[in-house]
Amino acid sequence: MSIATIPTKIKFTEDDIDNCWPHYKSYFLEVLNNEYNIERAREDLQSLIGSKYDLRVQGGQS
């Protein structure tokens, strides 16, 4: 098994995960169990940053 290099266009932070993926442990477990592709996870998180699902946009946290 080889590990692919994922091009980084954005550097994610803990704040991004806390505010966009409230159930992030589930996502990480799915990635570790090969049930959720890491490239797809990165794309999904990136698409949530700044969206209506981002708690920072909703005024939930900063």
Summary of the structure (lengths in Angstrom):
residues: 62
radius of gyration: 12.5
end to end distance: 39.7
largest distance: 42.8
contacts: 117
relative contact order: 0.20
helix: 50%
strand: 0%
